[in-house]
C-alpha cells in the first residue's frame, strides 16, 4: 500500500473516483483472554471484570476468517477500545430496519434493527476538510475489489505508478475484503464504506470522505446490506 503523509488515497478502475483511507498491517500477536467459566469458586469469579468478559466475547467476533477468498487474520483486540467492539445497543430512530447511520463525531456506524435497537460498529471516518453529511444509498457492492491510485496520487508519489493498471484484491489492498459504494441520484459519490485490518484506525479521522470498519465487522454488515440500502451520514 502506498502512503502519503500517513494517508493512502484509493480509487477503483472505470467508474471509481478517488478515495483516501488508511490501512496498515495487522499486528499478529496472539491475545489470550481468560474466561470466567474456568473459575470454579464463586469468590474467584468476582475477580473477572466486565471489561475482561467483553474482551472474551470480542475474541469470538474478531477471530480469524480462514475460508474467505483470502484468509483474514484475527484482530489483536488488545489494540481496540472496547467501545468500538460490535454490539447491540439501544438506538431510537425513525429510520427503517436495515438503514445505515454513520455518526462521525462518535466514530460509530449503526445498522438499524428495529424496536429501538441497532447494531453498532466502531469506525474510522473522514479527516478534517473531507467531512460531509446527508443521505445516500448503497449503489453497488464488491468483494476483494481492485484498487487503482488516482492520477493525483501518482503525481505526488511516482512509486504508485506501478499500480496504475490496478492493484488486485488481497490483504494488502487498501479497499479491503468488502466495499459498499455510496450513490446519490444515480451517480457514484466517491464515498464508500470499506474494510480495514488495522485496529489502530478506529476512532480516527483519516479518510477522504469514506468510513472504515474492521474486516470482521464489514463482513457482517456487508452480508446484511442489499443494494439500495439507505445510508445517513450525520454532521460531525
TAGINOR-V457156 format. One record per pair of residues at least 12 apart in sequence whose C-alpha atoms are under 10 Angstrom apart, sorted by the first residue. I is the first residue (numbers start at 1). J is the second residue. D is the distance in whole Angstrom. If there is no record, write none. Layout:
BEGIN
i: [I/I]
j: [J/J]
d: [D/D]
END
This chain:
BEGIN
i: [1/1/1/1/1/1/1/1/1/1/1/1/2/2/2/2/2/2/2/2/2/2/2/3/3/3/3/3/3/3/3/4/4/4/4/4/6/6/6/6/7/7/7/7/7/7/7/7/8/8/8/8/8/8/8/8/8/8/8/9/9/9/9/9/9/9/9/9/9/9/9/10/10/10/10/10/10/10/10/10/10/10/10/11/11/11/11/11/11/11/11/11/11/11/11/12/12/12/12/12/12/12/12/12/12/12/13/13/13/13/13/13/13/13/13/13/14/15/15/15/16/16/16/16/16/16/16/16/17/17/17/17/17/17/17/18/18/18/18/18/18/18/18/18/18/18/19/19/19/19/19/19/19/19/19/19/19/19/19/20/20/20/20/20/20/20/20/20/20/20/20/20/20/20/21/21/21/21/21/21/21/21/21/21/21/21/21/21/21/21/21/22/22/22/22/22/22/22/22/22/22/22/22/22/22/23/23/23/23/23/23/23/23/23/23/23/23/23/23/23/24/24/24/24/24/24/24/24/24/24/25/25/25/25/25/25/26/26/26/26/26/26/26/26/26/26/26/27/27/27/27/27/27/27/27/27/28/28/28/28/29/29/29/29/29/30/30/30/30/30/31/31/31/31/31/31/31/31/32/32/32/32/32/32/33/33/33/33/33/33/33/33/33/33/34/34/34/34/34/35/35/35/35/35/35/36/36/36/36/36/51/52/54/54/54/54/55/55/55/55/55/55/56/57/57/58/58/58/58/58/58/58/59/59/59/59/59/59/60/61/61/61/61/61/61/61/61/62/62/62/62/62/62/62/62/62/62/63/63/63/63/64/65/65/65/68/68/69/69/69/69/69/70/70/70/70/70/71/71/71/72/72/72/72/72/72/73/73/73/73/74/74/74/75/75/75/75/75/75/76/76/76/76/77/78/79/79/79/79/80/80/80/80/80/80/80/81/81/81/81/81/82/83/83/83/83/83/83/84/84/84/84/84/84/84/84/84/84/84/84/84/85/85/85/85/85/85/85/86/86/86/86/86/86/86/86/86/86/86/87/87/87/87/87/87/88/88/88/88/88/88/88/88/88/89/89/89/89/89/89/89/89/90/90/90/90/90/90/90/90/90/91/91/91/91/91/91/91/91/91/91/91/92/92/92/92/92/92/93/93/93/93/93/93/93/94/94/94/95/95/95/95/95/95/95/96/96/96/96/96/96/97/97/97/97/97/97/97/97/97/97/98/98/98/98/98/98/98/98/98/98/98/98/98/98/99/99/99/99/99/99/99/99/99/99/99/99/100/100/100/100/100/100/100/100/100/100/100/100/100/100/100/100/101/101/101/101/101/101/101/101/102/102/102/102/102/102/102/102/102/102/102/102/102/103/103/103/103/103/103/103/103/104/104/104/104/104/104/104/104/104/104/104/104/104/104/104/104/105/105/105/105/105/105/106/106/106/106/106/106/106/107/107/107/107/107/107/107/107/107/107/107/107/107/108/108/108/108/108/108/108/108/108/108/108/109/109/109/109/109/109/109/109/109/109/109/109/110/110/110/110/110/111/111/111/111/119/120/121/121/121/121/121/121/121/122/122/122/122/122/122/122/122/123/123/123/123/123/123/123/123/123/123/123/123/123/123/123/124/124/124/124/124/124/124/124/124/124/124/124/124/124/124/124/124/125/125/125/125/125/125/125/125/125/125/125/125/125/125/125/126/126/126/126/126/126/126/126/126/126/126/127/127/127/127/127/127/127/128/128/128/128/128/128/129/129/129/130/130/130/130/130/130/131/131/131/131/131/131/131/131/131/132/132/132/132/132/132/132/132/133/133/133/133/133/133/134/134/134/134/134/134/135/135/135/135/135/135/135/135/136/136/136/136/136/136/136/136/136/136/136/136/136/136/136/137/137/137/137/137/137/137/137/137/137/137/137/137/137/137/138/138/138/138/138/138/138/138/138/138/138/138/138/138/138/138/139/139/139/139/139/139/139/139/139/139/139/139/139/139/139/140/140/140/140/140/140/140/140/140/140/141/141/141/141/141/141/141/141/141/141/141/142/142/142/142/142/142/142/142/143/143/143/143/143/143/143/143/143/143/144/144/144/144/144/144/144/144/144/144/144/144/145/145/145/145/145/145/145/145/145/145/145/145/146/146/146/146/146/146/146/146/146/146/146/147/147/147/147/147/147/147/147/147/147/147/147/148/148/148/148/148/148/148/148/148/148/148/148/149/149/149/149/149/149/149/150/150/151/171/171/172/172/173/173/174/174/174/174/175/175/175/175/175/175/176/176/176/176/176/176/176/176/176/177/177/177/177/177/177/177/177/177/178/178/178/178/178/178/178/178/178/178/178/178/179/179/179/179/179/179/179/179/180/180/180/180/180/180/180/180/180/180/180/180/181/181/181/181/182/182/182/182/182/182/183/183/183/189/190/190/190/191/191/191/191/191/192/192/192/192/192/193/193/193/193/193/193/193/193/194/194/194/194/194/194/194/194/194/195/195/195/195/195/195/195/195/195/195/196/196/196/196/196/196/196/196/197/197/197/197/197/198/198/198/198/199/199/199/201/201/202/211]
j: [22/23/24/25/147/160/163/167/171/172/173/174/22/23/149/153/154/157/159/160/163/173/174/20/21/22/23/24/153/157/160/20/22/153/156/157/21/22/23/206/20/21/22/23/127/206/207/208/20/21/22/23/24/149/153/174/206/207/208/21/22/147/148/149/150/152/153/154/174/207/208/22/146/147/148/149/150/153/173/174/175/207/208/146/147/148/149/150/151/153/166/174/175/190/191/145/146/147/148/149/150/165/166/167/175/190/145/146/147/148/149/150/164/165/166/167/148/187/188/190/147/148/150/181/188/189/190/191/148/149/150/188/189/190/191/147/148/149/150/151/152/153/190/191/208/209/147/148/149/150/174/175/190/191/192/207/208/209/210/126/127/130/149/150/153/174/175/190/191/206/207/208/209/210/124/125/126/127/174/175/194/196/201/205/206/207/208/209/210/211/212/124/174/175/196/197/198/200/201/204/205/206/207/208/212/171/172/173/174/175/176/195/196/197/198/199/200/201/206/212/171/172/173/174/196/197/198/199/200/201/171/172/196/197/198/199/72/73/74/75/76/171/196/197/198/199/200/73/74/75/76/79/197/198/199/200/73/74/75/76/74/75/76/77/78/74/75/76/77/78/55/59/74/75/76/77/78/79/55/56/59/76/77/78/52/53/54/55/56/57/58/59/77/78/48/52/53/55/56/48/52/53/55/56/57/48/49/52/53/56/82/82/82/83/85/87/77/78/80/81/82/85/77/85/86/75/77/80/82/85/86/87/74/75/76/77/78/85/74/74/75/85/86/87/216/217/220/74/75/76/77/85/86/214/215/216/217/75/76/77/216/216/215/216/219/144/177/143/144/169/170/177/144/169/170/171/177/170/171/177/170/171/177/197/215/216/171/197/215/216/197/215/216/197/198/199/214/215/216/197/198/199/200/199/199/198/199/200/202/122/198/199/200/201/202/203/122/199/200/202/203/122/107/108/120/121/122/203/106/107/108/109/120/121/122/123/199/202/203/213/214/108/120/121/122/123/214/217/108/109/110/119/120/121/122/214/216/217/220/110/118/119/120/121/122/110/111/112/113/117/118/119/120/121/110/112/113/116/117/118/119/120/112/113/114/115/116/117/118/119/120/110/111/112/113/114/115/116/117/118/119/120/112/114/115/116/117/118/112/113/114/115/116/117/118/112/114/116/111/112/113/114/230/231/232/111/112/113/114/229/230/111/112/113/114/115/116/117/118/229/230/110/111/112/113/114/118/119/221/224/225/226/229/230/231/111/112/113/114/118/137/225/228/229/230/231/232/112/113/118/119/120/135/136/137/138/221/225/229/230/231/232/233/118/120/135/230/231/232/233/234/120/121/123/125/133/193/211/231/232/233/234/235/236/123/125/133/232/233/234/235/236/123/124/125/126/127/131/132/133/203/204/205/211/233/234/235/236/125/203/205/234/235/236/122/123/124/125/203/204/236/121/122/123/124/125/126/202/203/204/205/211/212/236/120/121/122/123/124/125/202/203/211/212/213/121/122/123/124/125/193/211/212/213/221/232/233/122/123/221/231/232/221/224/225/231/221/217/202/212/213/214/217/218/221/199/201/202/203/212/213/214/217/193/194/195/196/199/201/202/203/204/205/211/212/213/214/217/193/194/196/199/200/201/202/203/204/205/206/207/210/211/212/213/214/193/201/202/203/204/205/206/207/208/209/210/211/212/213/236/191/204/205/206/207/208/209/210/211/212/236/204/205/206/207/208/209/210/205/206/207/208/209/236/207/208/209/205/206/207/208/209/210/205/207/208/209/210/233/234/235/236/191/208/209/210/233/234/235/236/209/232/233/234/235/236/184/231/232/233/234/235/182/183/184/230/231/232/233/234/181/182/183/184/185/186/188/189/191/228/229/230/231/232/233/180/181/182/183/184/185/186/188/189/227/228/229/230/231/232/179/180/181/182/183/184/188/192/193/225/226/227/228/229/230/231/180/181/182/183/184/185/186/187/188/189/226/227/228/229/230/179/180/181/182/183/188/226/227/228/229/178/179/180/181/182/192/193/222/225/226/227/175/177/178/179/180/181/194/222/169/170/175/176/177/178/179/180/219/222/168/169/170/171/173/174/175/176/177/178/179/195/166/167/168/169/170/173/174/175/176/177/178/179/163/165/166/167/168/169/170/173/174/175/176/163/164/165/166/167/168/169/170/173/174/175/176/160/161/162/163/164/165/166/167/168/173/174/175/161/162/163/164/165/166/167/163/164/164/196/197/196/197/195/196/194/195/196/197/192/193/194/195/196/212/194/195/196/197/212/213/214/215/218/194/195/196/197/214/215/216/218/219/193/194/195/196/213/215/216/218/219/221/222/223/192/193/194/195/212/218/219/222/192/193/194/195/211/218/221/222/225/226/227/229/193/194/210/227/210/227/228/229/230/231/228/230/231/209/208/209/210/207/208/209/210/211/208/209/210/211/212/209/210/211/212/213/218/221/222/210/211/212/213/214/215/218/219/222/211/212/213/214/215/216/217/218/219/222/211/212/213/214/215/216/217/218/212/213/214/215/216/212/213/214/215/213/214/215/213/214/214/233]
d: [9/8/8/10/10/9/10/9/10/6/7/6/10/10/9/9/10/8/8/6/10/10/9/10/9/8/9/10/10/9/9/10/10/8/8/8/9/7/10/9/7/6/5/9/10/7/7/9/5/5/5/8/10/9/9/8/9/8/9/6/8/10/9/7/7/9/7/10/8/8/8/9/10/6/7/5/7/9/9/7/7/10/9/9/6/5/5/6/10/10/9/9/8/8/10/8/6/5/5/7/8/10/8/9/9/10/10/7/7/6/9/9/9/8/7/10/9/10/8/9/9/9/9/9/8/9/7/10/9/9/7/8/8/5/8/10/9/7/6/9/9/9/6/9/8/10/10/10/9/8/10/9/7/7/8/7/6/7/7/9/9/10/10/10/10/9/10/10/9/8/5/4/7/7/9/9/8/9/7/8/9/9/10/9/6/4/6/9/7/8/8/9/7/9/8/10/8/10/7/10/10/6/7/10/9/10/8/8/6/8/8/9/6/7/6/9/9/8/10/9/10/8/10/8/8/7/5/9/9/9/9/8/9/7/6/10/10/8/9/7/8/10/9/6/6/8/9/9/9/8/7/9/9/8/9/10/8/7/8/7/9/9/7/10/10/9/9/7/9/9/10/8/10/9/6/7/7/10/10/9/9/10/10/9/7/9/10/7/6/9/10/8/10/10/8/7/8/9/7/8/8/7/10/7/10/6/9/9/8/9/8/10/7/10/9/10/7/8/9/10/7/9/10/9/10/9/7/10/9/7/8/9/8/8/9/7/10/10/9/9/9/9/8/10/7/8/10/6/5/8/8/9/9/9/9/6/8/6/9/9/8/8/9/8/10/10/9/9/8/10/9/9/9/9/6/7/8/9/8/10/10/8/8/8/8/8/9/8/9/9/9/10/9/7/8/7/8/9/8/10/9/8/10/8/9/9/6/7/10/9/10/6/7/9/8/10/9/9/9/8/9/9/10/9/9/9/7/10/10/8/7/10/8/6/4/7/10/7/8/10/10/10/8/6/6/10/10/9/10/10/10/7/6/5/7/10/10/7/10/10/8/6/5/7/9/9/9/10/9/7/6/4/6/9/9/10/10/9/6/6/6/7/10/10/10/9/6/5/6/9/9/9/10/8/9/9/9/5/5/6/9/9/9/9/8/5/7/8/8/10/8/9/7/9/9/9/9/9/10/7/10/9/9/10/9/10/7/8/7/10/9/8/5/5/5/9/10/9/9/10/10/9/6/5/6/8/9/10/10/8/7/9/7/8/9/6/5/8/10/10/9/9/10/6/5/6/8/6/10/9/10/10/10/10/9/10/9/9/8/6/5/6/9/10/10/9/9/6/5/6/7/10/10/9/9/9/10/8/8/6/5/6/9/10/9/9/10/9/7/5/7/7/8/8/6/8/10/8/9/9/9/9/8/9/8/7/7/5/9/9/9/8/8/5/9/9/10/10/8/10/8/9/6/5/6/7/10/7/5/7/8/9/10/9/7/6/5/5/8/9/9/8/9/10/9/5/6/6/9/10/10/8/9/8/10/10/9/9/10/10/10/10/8/9/9/9/9/10/10/10/7/9/7/9/9/10/10/6/7/9/7/8/9/10/10/10/10/9/8/5/6/8/9/7/5/5/8/10/10/10/9/9/9/6/5/5/5/6/7/8/8/6/5/7/9/9/9/8/8/6/5/6/6/8/7/6/5/7/9/10/10/8/5/5/4/5/5/6/7/9/10/8/4/5/5/6/7/9/7/8/9/9/9/10/10/8/9/9/9/8/5/5/9/9/9/8/6/9/9/10/8/7/10/10/7/10/7/8/7/8/10/8/5/5/5/8/10/8/6/5/7/8/10/9/8/7/6/5/6/9/10/6/6/5/8/10/10/8/10/9/9/6/5/6/8/9/8/5/5/6/9/9/10/10/8/6/5/4/5/8/10/6/6/5/6/9/9/9/9/8/8/5/5/5/7/7/8/6/6/5/8/10/8/8/7/10/9/6/6/8/10/9/6/5/8/8/9/8/6/8/10/8/6/5/6/9/10/10/8/9/8/7/10/8/6/5/7/8/10/9/8/10/10/8/6/5/7/9/10/9/8/5/6/9/8/10/8/6/5/6/8/10/10/9/7/5/8/8/10/7/8/7/7/7/10/10/6/5/5/5/9/8/9/8/9/8/9/9/5/5/7/7/10/7/7/7/9/9/9/10/6/6/7/4/6/9/10/10/10/8/9/7/6/9/8/9/10/8/8/9/8/10/9/10/9/9/8/7/9/9/9/6/6/7/9/7/5/6/8/9/10/9/7/9/8/6/8/9/10/7/9/8/8/8/6/6/9/10/8/10/7/7/9/7/10/7/6/4/7/9/8/9/8/6/5/6/9/10/9/10/7/9/9/9/10/7/9/10/9/9/10/9/10/9/8/9/10/9/10/9/8/8/10/8/6/5/8/10/8/5/6/8/10/6/5/6/7/8/10/9/8/6/5/6/9/8/7/10/10/9/6/5/6/5/8/8/6/8/10/10/6/6/5/5/9/10/8/10/8/6/6/9/10/9/7/9/9/7/10/9/9/8/10]
END
